[in-house]
Amino acid sequence: MATTAQKRAIKNYRARLTQRGFKRFEVMALEADRELIRSLARCLAEDGAKADEARAAVKAVVAGEPPKPGGVLAALRRSPLVGAELDLTRPREEGRGIDL
């Protein structure tokens, strides 16, 4: 059983978290997913660009929405080879002759 001081410390800690906008949740999941869920919760609590990306990815998976069109094109545009002026033309060859 927790002592009065321990109960008071927990109450104060949870009050500080509530002031920062945090809420406690109970989640039912597989034991194997425990660390994944905890690391996701930590990432979301930081509330930065990384958290926004994680939210979007999880929402897309949970909602089951199809990916937005143009995703491949957007990835190619982010490539470090953009503007490298590579010559990607291939010589046209007929192939080898085969005797049947």
Stockholm file with secondary structure:
# STOCKHOLM 1.0

chainA/1-100         MATTAQKRAIKNYRARLTQRGFKRFEVMALEADRELIRSLARCLAEDGAKADEARAAVKAVVAGEPPKPGGVLAALRRSPLVGAELDLTRPREEGRGIDL
#=GR chainA/1-100 SS CCCHHHHHHHHHHHHHHHHTTCCCCCCCCCGGGHHHHHHHHHHHHHCSHHHHHHHHHHHHHHHTCCCCTTHHHHHHHTSTTTTCCCCCCCCCCCCCCCCC
#=GC SS_cons         CCCHHHHHHHHHHHHHHHHTTCCCCCCCCCGGGHHHHHHHHHHHHHCSHHHHHHHHHHHHHHHTCCCCTTHHHHHHHTSTTTTCCCCCCCCCCCCCCCCC
//
